[in-house]
Amino acid sequence: MPSTYKSKIEKNRISPPKFLKRSAASVLLIHMLCLSVVPANLAGAAADTTQTQTKTESKAAAPAAAKAIPTVESLNLAVKSAVLLEPTTGEVILSLNADTALPPASMTKMMTEYIVAEQVKQGKMSWDDIVTVGKNAAAQVGSRVFLAEGDQHSVKDLYIAMAIGSANDATVALAETVAPTEQEFVKLMNSEAKRMGMKTAHFANSTGLDIADMPADSRPSDGKETVMSAMDAAILAKYIVTDHPDFNEFTTLQSYQFREGAGGRIENLDWMLEANASVPNFKAYAYEGLDGLKTGHTNAAGNNFTGTAVRDGMRLISVVMGTDVNNQGSRFVETRKVLDYGFNNFEIKEMVAANKAIEGEEPVAVSKGKEESVSYETAGALSFVVPKGADASGLKVQTSVESGLEAPVAKGDKVGTATYTYQAAGMAEPQTKTVDLVASADVEKAGWFKQLLRAIGGFFSDLFEGIKNLF
């Protein structure tokens, strides 16, 4: 086999004893001198079996950061659990008891919101469809817009009442529009939770009410209460902002005229909306870039809030659970700490460019081609959540490249993968992303005569190398 086609793995094989090389060379020489016959399979000698070669490149320097990242403990969060997530990468920036299942209260409605929005997106209902309120919806307690059985409202009106006013009756009316009963809708909620990868979530109803507060004839038979971890709430919010980026057309409404009259106006329970900066009662809570998402409160849950905000092109999702049960503003105070931690210390940065060659990597051998090898590059760019001011000095790469390519090869053909790992300061887990490696140029198939000459040349090269070892 020509040395140019040897993979890195082959180069590391243990060399045979010299007397074996001499014997092999002698046999080949006898064949050449006595028989004057070139082996019939010479042309295929250069063909290599497909192998994978792996290399890890790790630079010793730690990621550079403009300033030290504060610890989560230094935030003094007055919560039972909290999490901060960047939705485009899925990276968790802050985590405090994030996998502990807790009562989510009305943050449960995020799943109802998601399912209804999906129904509209898929054309199974429209925002203008008219919903007739049923008995179960009209019997709801807690936050509500006082729907009566037989009332009729549009899907859009009920959705807004649910999203900004956390209306339990509006929520159940929508659930019973999607499914025959609320409990049938709950089965859909739990199925979606599994699909999304929510590990602790269990839904007992569409609203987040304690089972004891539900109408007796609509309670689940298993008696299992609704629970959800902060991480699950963040995952659910990620699906909302990703699959339905128009969510904030509803969640940013400061108020909404649900029905005629002074008592028919709904006020948004999210005090942190950026627009509230000019509202005397809420300006202390207003947060730049915040456009959602869902509050929650029961005596069992305390005050919860799933918030999301955008600054400098980066969206973050925060969840705080179990803040002071007697202070509605506490959830917003703690959310500010969490979001500030993310926006003040981290950014999304392109760390690997598209069409980037892998430093130190040799071209891939190509058999039967006009060229004997082809270079390769990344098929696309990769971005990571990094401390502000950080560079790529801590980036590690592991490549897996095919060493048995056969011409023709087209520019852009996949030849392997590169997996990059980045351990950001202040984050517990490393970030890992994989990108395809593709050929940088075309390699046309060589004619049979060129292949024959190349094979013969390779044969004699190996032959004379063996003869040299005889002396």
N, C-alpha and C positions, 0 to 999 in steps of 0.2 A: 504493500500500500504506500503510495507517495506520502512523503513526510508532510506535505502541505495539507493533506486531508486528515492528519492525525488530530483527534480531539484532545482537550486538556486531560481528560481521563486516561486516554491511551498513553499520553506522555509520562504518566505516573506509574505505569505498569513496571513490574520487576523485570529487568533484562535477563534473557536466557544466558546460560553459561557460554563462554567463548567457543568451547569445542563443538557445541551444537550449531553455533553460527557458521563455524568452519565447515562442518559436515554439510549443512544446507547449501552453503555456497559452492562446495565441491560438486554436489549432485547437480546443481543448476549449471555449473560450468561444463560438466560432462554432457548434459543434454544439449547445450548450445554447440559444443565442438563436434560431438559425435553424431547428433541427430539433425542439427541445424533446423530445428523446428521451434517456432514461437508458440507457446501454449494458446489454445483456441480461445480461452476465456480471458485473455489479457485486457480486452476492451472494457470488461466489467470489473477489473481489479480495483479501479478507483472508486467504485460505488461503496458508499458507507451506509451502514444500518443507522436508522434514526435513533439517536441517543439524546439525552438531556444533560447539559453541562450547567453546573450551578456555581455561582460565585457570589461571595458576600463582600461588599465594600463598606467598610465602616471607618469613618473619620473620628479620630480620638477626641476632638474638641467638643465640648458641650455646647448646646444651642446658646447663642449670644442673646441677651435680652437687655433692653435699655434700662430696666430697673427690676428690683426684686419683686417677685409675686407674693402678695400677702397670703397667709394661711387662712383656711376656711374658719379655723377657730378664732382668728382675730376679728372676724365679723360680728361675733357675739350674737348669732342668730337666735331669736326667741321663738323657735319653731320645734315641732316634733320631727319634721323631715323637710328637706329642700333639695332641689336639683336645678341645674342650669345647663341647657342643651343648645347646640348650634344645629339647626335642622338640615342644612344642605350637606354637611359631612356626617351628621349624627353624633358628633363628639360631645361627650359630657365634660363640661368645664368645672362644675362644682357639684359635689354630692355629699349629702348629709342624711344618713338613714334612708337613702333614696329608694330602697327595695322593701321597706316596711309597709305592709298593707294596712291602710287606715280608712276610716269613713271619709269619702270625698265630698259628701253633701251635694250641692247643686253642680259641682264640677262634673258630676255624672252626665249632666245634660249635654256636655260636649259630644258624647257618643250619639245621642239623639240628633243633635245638630248635624253631625257628620253623615249619618244615615239618610236624613231627610235631604240634605244637600246632594248626596249621591243619587237619590231618586230623581231629583230635578235634573241633574247633570245627564242622567241616562234616559231622560224623556219619559219616565214612568209617572211623573206628576209635574205640574208647573206651579210657579209662584202665584199665579192668578186663580188656580183651582179653588173652589169653595168647599170648605170643610163644615160639616154639620156636627155640632158638639154632642157627645154621647153622655150617658149617665155617669160613667166612671170619671170622665174628665171633669164634669160639673161638680163632683163630690170631693175634689181635691182640696187639701188645706195648705196652710203656709203661704208662701209668696204666690199670688195669683192675680188674675185680671177679672175675677168674678164672672166666669162664663156660666151660663144656664144651659141645661139640656135643651137641645134644639136650636141654640144660637148658631148663626152662620158667619164665618169669617174666612178670609183668604189664607192660603198657606203662608204667604209672605207676612201678613199681619201676625199670625200665630207664631211664626218663626222669630220675628223681632221681639215679641213679648217674651218668648223663651230666652233669647240670646242676651237681651239687655235688662229685662225685668225679672228673669229667672222664674217666670210664671209656671207653676206646676200644672194648672188646668190646661193652659195652652200646649204644654209639652205632651201631656197625655192625649189631647185631641189629635196632635200630629202623629203620635205613635200609633193610635188606633185608626189612622188613615192609611199608614203604611202596611199594617198588619191587622188581622181581624180583632185581636184583643191586645191589651198592653202586655200580657204575659207571653203572647206569641212574638211580640216585638222584642221583648227581653231576650228571647232565644237568639234573635238576630244580633242583638247587642253583644251577647257573649261569644257568638261565632265570630263577629268582627274583631273582638278583642284578641282572640286566638290568632286570627290572620295577621293582625298587626304586631304580634309578638309581645303582647302585654302579659306578663308572667303572673301577676297576683290578682288581676282584676276579676271581680265577679259582680254582676248586676242583678239586683232584685226587682228593679223597676226602672222606668225611664227618667225619673226625676231626681233621685238621690235621697228621697224621704226615708226615714226609718220605717220598717215594716209596720210597726204599731200605728203609724200615722196614715197608712194607706186605707182606703175603703175596705171593709172586711172581706167582701166577695171578690176582690181583685188581688189579694195577697198571694205570694208564692207559697206552694205547699211545703217546700223544704225548710222554710224559716231562715234561710241564709241571707244575712244582711249584705248590702252593697259595700264593697271594699275596693280600694285601688291604691297602689303606691304612688309616690311622687314621680318615680321614673315612668310608671305606666301612664300617668296623666301627661307627662312631657311627650311620650311617644304618641299618644292620641292627639295632642296639640300639633305635633309635627305633621301628622297625616292631614289635619285640617288645613294648616297653612300651605302645605305642599300641593294637595289635591284640589283645594278650593281657595286659591289665592285671593279671591274676591270676598273672603270672609269678613274683611274689615268694612265692607260697605254696610254691614249690619252692626258690627260691634263698636264702631266709632260714633254711632248715633248717640248724642247726649240725652236726647229724649225723643219720644214718638207719640203722636196722637193716635191712640189705638181705637177710640170711639169718641163721638161728639160729647162736648161738655167738659167742664173743668176737671171732673174726676176721671176722665178718659185718657189722660196723658200718662205715659210710662217714663220714669226717669231711669237712666242707666246706673246700675249699681257699681260700675267700675269707676272709682274716683280718680284713677291714675291717668285717664285719657289726656293726651297732650292738649286737647282743646280746653280742658278744665283749668288751664293756667290763668284764664281770665275770669274764672268763677270764684267769688270770695270764699265760699264754703269748702272748695276743693283745691284751690291753687297750691296749698301746701303739699298736696299729694300728686299733683300733675307731673308727668314724666315725659321728657322729650322723646318722641318717636314711638310712644306706646299706643297701640291700636287694638288691643284685646287682652284677655280673651274671655275668662269666665270666673266668676266668684262662686263661693259656696259657704254655707253656714248652717250648722245644726248644733244643738247642745253637745251631742256626742262627738262631732267633728271639730268643734271650735270654728275659727275663721280660716278659710282656705282661699287661695287665689292662684290661678294659672294665668300668667301674664306673658305678653310678647311685645317686643319693641324692635325698631330698626334704627340703627345709627351708622353712618358712613358705609352704607351698603351691606351691613351685616345684621341679620335678624337673630335674636336670641329668644329662647323660650325659658321662662322661669316658673317653678312651682314651689309654693310654700304651703305646708299643711300643719294644722294644729296650733295656730297662733291664738292669742288671748281671746277666749270665748266671749268675753264681755266688752270687747273693743273692736268694732268693725274696721277701724283704721289701722289696726295692728298688722293685718295681712299686707297692706300696701307699704307700710314702713319697712317690713322685712323684705318685701319684693324689691324695694329700691336698693337695699344693701346687696341683694343677689345680682340684680342687673348691673349695678355700678361695678361690682367685682368683675363682671365679664367685659363690659365696654371699656373700663379704665385700663385693663391689663392685657386684653387679647385682641387679635385681629385675624381675619382670613387672608392667607397669603399664598400665592402661587409659588410652590417650592420646586416643582419639576416642570420645565417647559415642554410644549409639544415639539416633536421632531428633534428631540435631544438625543445625541449619541451617549452611550454609556461609557464613562471614563475608564480606560484601561482594558476594555473588552476587545478581543480579536474578532475580525469578521467571521461569518459563518461559512464553512466549506460548502461548496456547491459542486456536485458531480455532474458530468456531461454538459457543462456550460461553457460558453465562450470565455467567461471569466471563471476562475477557480474558487472565488469566494464573493460574498456580498456583505456590505456593512448594514447595520440596522439602527433604528432609532425609536423613540417613544411615539406611540400612535396619538397620544393626547396629553394635555397638561394635567397636573395634580395639584390641588390646593389643600393646605392643612390649617387648622386653628393653631396659632402660635402666639407666644408672648409678643407684645408690641416691640418692634425693633429687632426681632430675632432674625438670624440668617439661616442658611441651609447647612451650616457646619456640622450639625448633629444628625443629619440625614443618613440613613443606612439603606443600602440597596442589595437585593439578592436577585440574580437573574437566572432564568431557566430557558436555555436556548437549544433549539434542535441542531444537531451536528450532522444530520444526514439528508440535507436538502438536495433535490435533484432538479436540474433545469428542465423546462423554463421556470423562472421565478419572476413575478411581476412586482414592480414597486408598490409597496403597501401591503403585500402578502404578510400574514402573521408568521413570525419565525420563533416566537417565544413570549415570555412575560417578564416583567420586572416588578418586584414587590418592594415598596419603599416603607420604611418604618421611621417614625419621628417621635421622640419622647420630649414633650413640651414641659418646661419648668412649670410647676404649679398644678400639673395634671397627673392623676394617679396612674392612668393606663397609657401606654404608647398608642399612637395612631398608625394604622397600617392600611396602605392602599396599593392596589395592583393595576398596572397598565400594560396593554399589549405592546410587544416589540415587533416592528414591521420592517421589511426590507427597504433600504434607502434607494435602490435603483433596480432596473430590470436586468435580468441575466437571461440572455437567449440561449437556446440549446445549441451546442456546437455540432458541426457536421461530423459524419462518421470517421472521416479521414483524420480530422484534428483529434478526435477522441482516441483513435488508434495510435497516433504519434505520441500523444500524451501518456497513454498506457505503456507503450514501449519504452519511452524515456524513463518513466517511473520504475519499470522493471529493471532496466540496466542500472539505474541509480541504486536500487536495493542490492542488485547483484554485486556491483563493484564495492559497495560498502561491506558486504560479507567477505569478499576476497581480501579487502584491506585488513580485515580482522584476522586473516590467516598468518599474517606476518608480524 
